[in-house]
Amino acid sequence: MTLEEGLELIENYKKGLQKFLETLPEQSVQLGPEIIKVLTMNSKNEIANLDAIEKALKRQPQYESGLNS
């Protein structure tokens, strides 16, 4: 997998999580407010983790170039 493919995969996963967050309120009657709160928190944490991974991957070539010379 290339860096670009990995970044695209991360972006698609983040979009999926954001869409999930958008639909959670519609499911509150079936799931209950406490479950909605937990799922929302977990999804937001996952997005933050993906953002951190994405930033690290984008910085990575700087370090690789030093190793290759």
Buried (B, 14 or more C-beta within 10 A) or exposed (E): EEEEEEBEEBEEEBEEBEEBBEEBEEEEEEEEEEEBEEBBEEBEEBBEEBEEEBEEBEEEEEEEEEEEE
